[in-house]
Amino acid sequence: MERSIFGIGLFIGAVAVRYGYDCGCGTAELLAINDSDLYHKKLVRFYKRIGFKAVHEVTGSTLRDWDHMLVWGGIGTRMEANVDELLVKWCRRFKSQN
């Protein structure tokens, strides 16, 4: 992680995914917040590269979105990933090289 371009944020995310795995969670969920079109597109692309898939666009225009907005605190793209698949894909990044 010393030379990682992702920094501490990705490490904290990895710890959260591992904690979810240890607690028996099968799915990781997040909201790629939509603060601006440019950054939202970059954020969605980043999470897709990590292994997440878009499952719902939260726009605030339907009653269904209200639940998402209350839980996630805004509008954006709801995304999910399989915890086992994330761990298999990224575990080598977080293992000690010693």
N, C-alpha and C positions, 0 to 999 in steps of 0.2 A: 504494500500500500504506500510505501515511501514515495514512489515515483508515479503514483496514480493521478490521472487527470481528473478523476471523479471526486477526490478529496474525502473529507470526513462524512459528508452527507450520504454517500453510497455505503460507507462502512456502517453507519447507524441503520440504514435500510437493511443491510445484510444481517445485522444483529436482530432486528425486528422480525425478519423472515425466519431466522433460526429459532427465535423465541416462539413464534407461531407454530413452527414445526414441532418443537418440544411440547407444546400445549395441545397438539393434535389437530391443528388447523390444516385444512387442505387447500384453501384459497387465500391468496393475498389480494387485497382490494385497495384502490386509491382513486383520487380525483386529480386529474391533470387540470389544474385551475386555469381558467381562461381570463387572464388579466388583459391581454392584448392578442390580436390575431397572430402576430409574428412569433411571440414567445410561446403561445399555446401550441402552435404547429411544431415548434422545436421540442417542446416538452413531450408531446404525444409521440413524436418520432424517437426521442430518447428512451421513453418507457417501452416502446415496441421493440427497440433493439435489446433491451434488458430481458424481455420475455413476456411483457404484458400485452393483453388484447383489449381493444375498445369494446365495451358492452352497452354503453348508453350515453347519449349526448344530453347533458343537463343544461337546459336553456332557461328554465324558469317560466316557460310558457304553458305548461300543463300542470294539473294537480299532482300527477305522478312525480314531477320534479321537486315538489315541495319537500317530500321526504328526504330526497338526496341533498337538497340544499340545507336542511336542518342538520343532517348528519355531517356533511362535508364542508359546510360553511361557504358555499359559493356555486358558481356555474362552471362547467367545463366538461371534460370527457371522463366518464367513469370507466375504470380499467381493472381487469382482473388477471391473475396469473396463478398457475398451479405451483404450490409451494415446493413440492418434490422436484419439479422440473427446474425451478429457479436454483435450488441448491445444487443439483447436478451440473447445471450450466455454469455456475459461478463459483463453485467451491474451490477450484484451484487458485483463483485470484486472492483468496483470503487465507490460504495455508501458508505457514512459515516456510521460507526458502532455505532455512538452516537444516 
